[in-house]
Amino acid sequence: MDRQHGWDDRLARDAMAVLGDLALWEMAPPRWANVARILDRLDSALTAGDPVALREAVTDLEIAGPVRLTLIGARPVTGVSQPILELRNALVHRLTPDSPTAPTPEDDSADRQAR
C-alpha cells in the first residue's frame, strides 16, 4: 500500500478481505445497489489517495454485507451481478501488491525525489 497517503498494510488487508467475501454474498437487489455505491466510493478514495475515505468505504462495505436473518416476505436474494463483480475485480487488482497499477515503495520514493 502507498504509505505516502497514510495507507498501511492492515487497511489493504481489510479491503482485500471484504472484497474477497463480497464475491460470495447473496442479498436482495436494493442491498446490492448500496454495495455498488460503496464500491464507487472505494474506487474514488483509491484514485484520490485518501486513506480516511478508503477506511470509511471499507467499513461501510463490511457493514453492508448480508444479514443472517431473513424476514418473512422479504425480497429474494441474488448473487453478485456482473457489473459489481467487475468493479470488485478491478479494485482487487489495484490493491494487489504485484499489480502494475498498485502503489509501490518505489513510487513513494520517486514522488519524494521529484519534490
OpenMM code with the backbone's topology and positions (N, CA, C; nanometers):
from openmm import Vec3, app, unit

residues = "MET ASP ARG GLN HIS GLY TRP ASP ASP ARG LEU ALA ARG ASP ALA MET ALA VAL LEU GLY ASP LEU ALA LEU TRP GLU MET ALA PRO PRO ARG TRP ALA ASN VAL ALA ARG ILE LEU ASP ARG LEU ASP SER ALA LEU THR ALA GLY ASP PRO VAL ALA LEU ARG GLU ALA VAL THR ASP LEU GLU ILE ALA GLY PRO VAL ARG LEU THR LEU ILE GLY ALA ARG PRO VAL THR GLY VAL SER GLN PRO ILE LEU GLU LEU ARG ASN ALA LEU VAL HIS ARG LEU THR PRO ASP SER PRO THR ALA PRO THR PRO GLU ASP ASP SER ALA ASP ARG GLN ALA ARG".split()
positions = [
    Vec3(0.0849, -0.1184, 0.0000),
    Vec3(0.0000, 0.0000, 0.0000),
    Vec3(0.0887, 0.1237, 0.0000),
    Vec3(0.0380, 0.2292, -0.0414),
    Vec3(0.1125, 0.3541, -0.0549),
    Vec3(0.1135, 0.4275, 0.0786),
    Vec3(0.2233, 0.4163, 0.1494),
    Vec3(0.2313, 0.4765, 0.2824),
    Vec3(0.2384, 0.6286, 0.2780),
    Vec3(0.2721, 0.6823, 0.1624),
    Vec3(0.2754, 0.8270, 0.1478),
    Vec3(0.1376, 0.8855, 0.1772),
    Vec3(0.0344, 0.8167, 0.1405),
    Vec3(-0.1012, 0.8648, 0.1602),
    Vec3(-0.1595, 0.8191, 0.2933),
    Vec3(-0.0791, 0.7579, 0.3791),
    Vec3(-0.1271, 0.7162, 0.5092),
    Vec3(-0.1910, 0.5782, 0.5092),
    Vec3(-0.1811, 0.5062, 0.3971),
    Vec3(-0.2351, 0.3713, 0.3928),
    Vec3(-0.1358, 0.2783, 0.4578),
    Vec3(-0.1852, 0.1739, 0.5175),
    Vec3(-0.0956, 0.0761, 0.5769),
    Vec3(-0.1384, -0.0635, 0.5339),
    Vec3(-0.0586, -0.1617, 0.5731),
    Vec3(-0.0862, -0.2996, 0.5340),
    Vec3(-0.2192, -0.3485, 0.5903),
    Vec3(-0.2546, -0.3052, 0.7092),
    Vec3(-0.3804, -0.3501, 0.7693),
    Vec3(-0.5001, -0.3016, 0.6876),
    Vec3(-0.4974, -0.1776, 0.6447),
    Vec3(-0.6063, -0.1240, 0.5632),
    Vec3(-0.6165, -0.2024, 0.4329),
    Vec3(-0.5048, -0.2333, 0.3720),
    Vec3(-0.5051, -0.3121, 0.2483),
    Vec3(-0.5618, -0.4514, 0.2743),
    Vec3(-0.5207, -0.5149, 0.3829),
    Vec3(-0.5722, -0.6488, 0.4169),
    Vec3(-0.7223, -0.6449, 0.4437),
    Vec3(-0.7683, -0.5437, 0.5169),
    Vec3(-0.9111, -0.5307, 0.5456),
    Vec3(-0.9912, -0.5148, 0.4160),
    Vec3(-0.9414, -0.4300, 0.3263),
    Vec3(-1.0101, -0.4086, 0.1990),
    Vec3(-1.0131, -0.5376, 0.1174),
    Vec3(-0.9009, -0.6070, 0.1093),
    Vec3(-0.8950, -0.7307, 0.0326),
    Vec3(-0.9860, -0.8379, 0.0932),
    Vec3(-0.9935, -0.8437, 0.2252),
    Vec3(-1.0782, -0.9444, 0.2904),
    Vec3(-1.2255, -0.9230, 0.2577),
    Vec3(-1.2718, -0.8005, 0.2717),
    Vec3(-1.4144, -0.7749, 0.2457),
    Vec3(-1.4450, -0.7871, 0.0964),
    Vec3(-1.3527, -0.7485, 0.0107),
    Vec3(-1.3738, -0.7651, -0.1329),
    Vec3(-1.3758, -0.9141, -0.1703),
    Vec3(-1.2961, -0.9941, -0.1022),
    Vec3(-1.2982, -1.1384, -0.1249),
    Vec3(-1.4310, -1.1996, -0.0833),
    Vec3(-1.4813, -1.1568, 0.0305),
    Vec3(-1.6095, -1.2078, 0.0796),
    Vec3(-1.7242, -1.1668, -0.0118),
    Vec3(-1.7176, -1.0472, -0.0652),
    Vec3(-1.8254, -0.9920, -0.1470),
    Vec3(-1.8640, -1.0847, -0.2616),
    Vec3(-1.7687, -1.1523, -0.3204),
    Vec3(-1.7968, -1.2404, -0.4339),
    Vec3(-1.8904, -1.3553, -0.3959),
    Vec3(-1.9011, -1.3843, -0.2675),
    Vec3(-1.9839, -1.4952, -0.2207),
    Vec3(-2.1170, -1.4513, -0.1615),
    Vec3(-2.1364, -1.3215, -0.1481),
    Vec3(-2.2578, -1.2708, -0.0839),
    Vec3(-2.3817, -1.2986, -0.1681),
    Vec3(-2.4936, -1.3162, -0.0984),
    Vec3(-2.6257, -1.3240, -0.1608),
    Vec3(-2.7158, -1.2304, -0.0832),
    Vec3(-2.7755, -1.1350, -0.1560),
    Vec3(-2.8588, -1.0327, -0.0919),
    Vec3(-2.9705, -0.9906, -0.1867),
    Vec3(-3.0651, -0.9148, -0.1328),
    Vec3(-3.1724, -0.8572, -0.2140),
    Vec3(-3.1152, -0.7453, -0.3017),
    Vec3(-3.1754, -0.7219, -0.4174),
    Vec3(-3.1253, -0.6186, -0.5097),
    Vec3(-3.1021, -0.4804, -0.4483),
    Vec3(-3.1887, -0.4298, -0.3598),
    Vec3(-3.1595, -0.2971, -0.3031),
    Vec3(-3.0286, -0.2941, -0.2226),
    Vec3(-2.9963, -0.4031, -0.1592),
    Vec3(-2.8699, -0.4088, -0.0846),
    Vec3(-2.7515, -0.4096, -0.1801),
    Vec3(-2.7669, -0.4741, -0.2954),
    Vec3(-2.6599, -0.4736, -0.3952),
    Vec3(-2.6389, -0.3332, -0.4514),
    Vec3(-2.7461, -0.2582, -0.4660),
    Vec3(-2.7325, -0.1196, -0.5144),
    Vec3(-2.6493, -0.0380, -0.4157),
    Vec3(-2.6698, -0.0605, -0.2882),
    Vec3(-2.5905, 0.0085, -0.1860),
    Vec3(-2.4437, -0.0339, -0.1953),
    Vec3(-2.4191, -0.1622, -0.2160),
    Vec3(-2.2812, -0.2110, -0.2309),
    Vec3(-2.2145, -0.1446, -0.3507),
    Vec3(-2.2865, -0.1297, -0.4607),
    Vec3(-2.2298, -0.0651, -0.5800),
    Vec3(-2.1880, 0.0784, -0.5489),
    Vec3(-2.2707, 0.1503, -0.4742),
    Vec3(-2.2359, 0.2885, -0.4369),
    Vec3(-2.1100, 0.2909, -0.3487),
    Vec3(-2.1006, 0.1963, -0.2573),
    Vec3(-1.9832, 0.1915, -0.1689),
    Vec3(-1.8576, 0.1569, -0.2492),
    Vec3(-1.8687, 0.0652, -0.3433),
    Vec3(-1.7532, 0.0315, -0.4272),
    Vec3(-1.7074, 0.1517, -0.5086),
    Vec3(-1.8020, 0.2318, -0.5553),
    Vec3(-1.7653, 0.3549, -0.6269),
    Vec3(-1.6884, 0.4497, -0.5346),
    Vec3(-1.7320, 0.4606, -0.4090),
    Vec3(-1.6608, 0.5448, -0.3118),
    Vec3(-1.5212, 0.4895, -0.2854),
    Vec3(-1.5105, 0.3581, -0.2748),
    Vec3(-1.3804, 0.2955, -0.2509),
    Vec3(-1.2867, 0.3240, -0.3685),
    Vec3(-1.3394, 0.3120, -0.4884),
    Vec3(-1.2609, 0.3413, -0.6092),
    Vec3(-1.2154, 0.4869, -0.6101),
    Vec3(-1.3057, 0.5772, -0.5768),
    Vec3(-1.2702, 0.7203, -0.5727),
    Vec3(-1.1644, 0.7483, -0.4671),
    Vec3(-1.1753, 0.6831, -0.3515),
    Vec3(-1.0774, 0.7026, -0.2444),
    Vec3(-0.9395, 0.6536, -0.2875),
    Vec3(-0.9348, 0.5399, -0.3577),
    Vec3(-0.8068, 0.4899, -0.4086),
    Vec3(-0.7470, 0.5879, -0.5093),
    Vec3(-0.8298, 0.6359, -0.5990),
    Vec3(-0.7837, 0.7293, -0.7021),
    Vec3(-0.7320, 0.8585, -0.6403),
    Vec3(-0.8034, 0.9071, -0.5389),
    Vec3(-0.7650, 1.0335, -0.4741),
    Vec3(-0.6511, 1.0165, -0.3744),
    Vec3(-0.6190, 0.8916, -0.3384),
    Vec3(-0.5155, 0.8696, -0.2371),
    Vec3(-0.5606, 0.9148, -0.1000),
    Vec3(-0.6871, 0.8962, -0.0693),
    Vec3(-0.7461, 0.9440, 0.0563),
    Vec3(-0.7664, 0.8265, 0.1524),
    Vec3(-0.6750, 0.8094, 0.2501),
    Vec3(-0.6852, 0.6945, 0.3407),
    Vec3(-0.8074, 0.7000, 0.4320),
    Vec3(-0.8518, 0.8189, 0.4677),
    Vec3(-0.9699, 0.8304, 0.5544),
    Vec3(-1.0942, 0.7837, 0.4788),
    Vec3(-1.1107, 0.8319, 0.3574),
    Vec3(-1.2250, 0.7899, 0.2761),
    Vec3(-1.2177, 0.6410, 0.2432),
    Vec3(-1.0966, 0.5906, 0.2221),
    Vec3(-1.0798, 0.4487, 0.1939),
    Vec3(-1.1225, 0.3653, 0.3144),
    Vec3(-1.0782, 0.4046, 0.4341),
    Vec3(-1.1163, 0.3323, 0.5558),
    Vec3(-1.2677, 0.3372, 0.5758),
    Vec3(-1.3282, 0.4537, 0.5533),
    Vec3(-1.4736, 0.4662, 0.5690),
    Vec3(-1.5472, 0.3760, 0.4700),
    Vec3(-1.5015, 0.3703, 0.3467),
    Vec3(-1.5665, 0.2864, 0.2461),
    Vec3(-1.5515, 0.1385, 0.2806),
    Vec3(-1.4341, 0.0988, 0.3268),
    Vec3(-1.4132, -0.0414, 0.3660),
    Vec3(-1.5043, -0.0778, 0.4824),
    Vec3(-1.5130, 0.0101, 0.5819),
    Vec3(-1.6001, -0.0141, 0.6970),
    Vec3(-1.7460, -0.0223, 0.6532),
    Vec3(-1.7890, 0.0697, 0.5684),
    Vec3(-1.9269, 0.0677, 0.5199),
    Vec3(-1.9560, -0.0591, 0.4400),
    Vec3(-1.8581, -0.1056, 0.3631),
    Vec3(-1.8758, -0.2280, 0.2860),
    Vec3(-1.8893, -0.3489, 0.3787),
    Vec3(-1.8103, -0.3510, 0.4848),
    Vec3(-1.8210, -0.4605, 0.5810),
    Vec3(-1.9612, -0.4642, 0.6428),
    Vec3(-2.0157, -0.3484, 0.6735),
    Vec3(-2.1480, -0.3391, 0.7352),
    Vec3(-2.2584, -0.3709, 0.6342),
    Vec3(-2.2356, -0.3426, 0.5071),
    Vec3(-2.3381, -0.3602, 0.4038),
    Vec3(-2.3593, -0.5054, 0.3638),
    Vec3(-2.2759, -0.5953, 0.4128),
    Vec3(-2.2866, -0.7349, 0.3759),
    Vec3(-2.4188, -0.7969, 0.4151),
    Vec3(-2.4377, -0.9210, 0.3745),
    Vec3(-2.5650, -0.9885, 0.4013),
    Vec3(-2.5896, -1.0083, 0.5509),
    Vec3(-2.7171, -1.0127, 0.5845),
    Vec3(-2.7571, -1.0405, 0.7219),
    Vec3(-2.8034, -1.1852, 0.7292),
    Vec3(-2.7930, -1.2437, 0.8452),
    Vec3(-2.8305, -1.3845, 0.8603),
    Vec3(-2.9813, -1.4031, 0.8716),
    Vec3(-3.0495, -1.3032, 0.9189),
    Vec3(-3.1928, -1.3117, 0.9413),
    Vec3(-3.2673, -1.2725, 0.8150),
    Vec3(-3.3594, -1.3563, 0.7717),
    Vec3(-3.4425, -1.3248, 0.6572),
    Vec3(-3.5857, -1.3077, 0.7053),
    Vec3(-3.6423, -1.1930, 0.6777),
    Vec3(-3.7782, -1.1646, 0.7204),
    Vec3(-3.8794, -1.2354, 0.6311),
    Vec3(-3.9921, -1.2714, 0.6871),
    Vec3(-4.0997, -1.3308, 0.6085),
    Vec3(-4.1457, -1.2275, 0.5068),
    Vec3(-4.1578, -1.2693, 0.3828),
    Vec3(-4.1994, -1.1784, 0.2772),
    Vec3(-4.0875, -1.0938, 0.2215),
    Vec3(-3.9646, -1.1194, 0.2638),
    Vec3(-3.8504, -1.0419, 0.2150),
    Vec3(-3.8271, -1.0717, 0.0674),
    Vec3(-3.7647, -0.9771, -0.0004),
    Vec3(-3.7314, -0.9962, -0.1421),
    Vec3(-3.6344, -1.1138, -0.1563),
    Vec3(-3.6433, -1.1840, -0.2680),
    Vec3(-3.5496, -1.2948, -0.2903),
    Vec3(-3.4061, -1.2426, -0.3021),
    Vec3(-3.3144, -1.3263, -0.2620),
    Vec3(-3.1740, -1.2866, -0.2675),
    Vec3(-3.1122, -1.3317, -0.3985),
    Vec3(-3.0093, -1.2576, -0.4391),
    Vec3(-2.9337, -1.2917, -0.5600),
    Vec3(-2.7857, -1.2810, -0.5286),
    Vec3(-2.7063, -1.3423, -0.6132),
    Vec3(-2.5620, -1.3277, -0.6013),
    Vec3(-2.5185, -1.1961, -0.6647),
    Vec3(-2.3902, -1.1757, -0.6641),
    Vec3(-2.3334, -1.0511, -0.7166),
    Vec3(-2.3571, -1.0418, -0.8675),
    Vec3(-2.3956, -0.9230, -0.9140),
    Vec3(-2.4171, -0.9010, -1.0571),
    Vec3(-2.2825, -0.8841, -1.1279),
    Vec3(-2.2838, -0.9003, -1.2587),
    Vec3(-2.1604, -0.8893, -1.3365),
    Vec3(-2.0956, -0.7511, -1.3246),
    Vec3(-2.1710, -0.6398, -1.3338),
    Vec3(-2.1048, -0.5078, -1.3207),
    Vec3(-2.0396, -0.4880, -1.1833),
    Vec3(-2.1058, -0.5326, -1.0784),
    Vec3(-2.0477, -0.5189, -0.9445),
    Vec3(-1.9258, -0.6085, -0.9314),
    Vec3(-1.9339, -0.7295, -0.9852),
    Vec3(-1.8202, -0.8211, -0.9803),
    Vec3(-1.7010, -0.7644, -1.0569),
    Vec3(-1.7259, -0.7011, -1.1705),
    Vec3(-1.6165, -0.6427, -1.2477),
    Vec3(-1.5499, -0.5275, -1.1726),
    Vec3(-1.6301, -0.4435, -1.1068),
    Vec3(-1.5732, -0.3345, -1.0271),
    Vec3(-1.4948, -0.3916, -0.9097),
    Vec3(-1.5501, -0.4923, -0.8450),
    Vec3(-1.4803, -0.5591, -0.7343),
    Vec3(-1.3458, -0.6149, -0.7825),
    Vec3(-1.3453, -0.6806, -0.8978),
    Vec3(-1.2218, -0.7383, -0.9511),
    Vec3(-1.1189, -0.6302, -0.9827),
    Vec3(-1.1649, -0.5179, -1.0374),
    Vec3(-1.0737, -0.4068, -1.0670),
    Vec3(-1.0125, -0.3517, -0.9381),
    Vec3(-1.0923, -0.3413, -0.8337),
    Vec3(-1.0414, -0.2917, -0.7048),
    Vec3(-0.9407, -0.3890, -0.6450),
    Vec3(-0.9703, -0.5181, -0.6521),
    Vec3(-0.8752, -0.6184, -0.6022),
    Vec3(-0.7443, -0.6066, -0.6785),
    Vec3(-0.7536, -0.5905, -0.8088),
    Vec3(-0.6332, -0.5762, -0.8916),
    Vec3(-0.5511, -0.4544, -0.8487),
    Vec3(-0.6193, -0.3438, -0.8241),
    Vec3(-0.5491, -0.2211, -0.7820),
    Vec3(-0.4852, -0.2357, -0.6448),
    Vec3(-0.5441, -0.3174, -0.5585),
    Vec3(-0.4928, -0.3341, -0.4223),
    Vec3(-0.3878, -0.4442, -0.4105),
    Vec3(-0.3710, -0.5232, -0.5154),
    Vec3(-0.2757, -0.6343, -0.5125),
    Vec3(-0.1347, -0.5807, -0.5311),
    Vec3(-0.0442, -0.6131, -0.4368),
    Vec3(0.0914, -0.5567, -0.4431),
    Vec3(0.1660, -0.5850, -0.5731),
    Vec3(0.1411, -0.6996, -0.6374),
    Vec3(0.2123, -0.7337, -0.7602),
    Vec3(0.1512, -0.6704, -0.8836),
    Vec3(0.0421, -0.5987, -0.8654),
    Vec3(-0.0269, -0.5362, -0.9778),
    Vec3(0.0544, -0.4178, -1.0296),
    Vec3(0.0618, -0.4017, -1.1628),
    Vec3(0.1338, -0.2858, -1.2162),
    Vec3(0.0675, -0.1529, -1.1800),
    Vec3(-0.0613, -0.1552, -1.1418),
    Vec3(-0.1286, -0.0311, -1.1053),
    Vec3(-0.1304, -0.0086, -0.9548),
    Vec3(-0.0777, -0.1040, -0.8772),
    Vec3(-0.0748, -0.0882, -0.7318),
    Vec3(0.0379, 0.0060, -0.6925),
    Vec3(0.0164, 0.0889, -0.5924),
    Vec3(0.1236, 0.1754, -0.5438),
    Vec3(0.2382, 0.0909, -0.4888),
    Vec3(0.3599, 0.1342, -0.5118),
    Vec3(0.4763, 0.0607, -0.4632),
    Vec3(0.5661, 0.1539, -0.3840),
    Vec3(0.6557, 0.0951, -0.3026),
    Vec3(0.7510, 0.1799, -0.2311),
    Vec3(0.8365, 0.2635, -0.3256),
    Vec3(0.8665, 0.2103, -0.4459),
    Vec3(0.9456, 0.2866, -0.5422),
    Vec3(0.8701, 0.4121, -0.5856),
    Vec3(0.7365, 0.3980, -0.6058),
    Vec3(0.6560, 0.5145, -0.6421),
    Vec3(0.6662, 0.6205, -0.5337),
    Vec3(0.6627, 0.5772, -0.4099),
    Vec3(0.6683, 0.6679, -0.2951),
    Vec3(0.8012, 0.7436, -0.2944),
    Vec3(0.9123, 0.6716, -0.3142),
    Vec3(1.0420, 0.7384, -0.3102),
    Vec3(1.0602, 0.8287, -0.4328),
    Vec3(1.0064, 0.7892, -0.5483),
    Vec3(1.0165, 0.8722, -0.6687),
    Vec3(0.9396, 1.0029, -0.6500),
    Vec3(0.8234, 0.9926, -0.5835),
    Vec3(0.7457, 1.1142, -0.5563),
    Vec3(0.8241, 1.2087, -0.4661),
    Vec3(0.8917, 1.1543, -0.3677),
    Vec3(0.9685, 1.2392, -0.2761),
    Vec3(1.0860, 1.3051, -0.3493),
    Vec3(1.1515, 1.2300, -0.4393),
    Vec3(1.2659, 1.2850, -0.5113),
    Vec3(1.2225, 1.3948, -0.6076),
    Vec3(1.0999, 1.3855, -0.6588),
    Vec3(1.0507, 1.4845, -0.7539),
    Vec3(1.0192, 1.6177, -0.6855),
    Vec3(1.0058, 1.6147, -0.5555),
    Vec3(0.9694, 1.7382, -0.4825),
    Vec3(1.0867, 1.8230, -0.4584),
] * unit.nanometer
topology = app.Topology()
chain = topology.addChain("A")
for resn in residues:
    res = topology.addResidue(resn, chain)
    for name in ("N", "CA", "C"):
        topology.addAtom(name, app.Element.getBySymbol(name[0]), res)
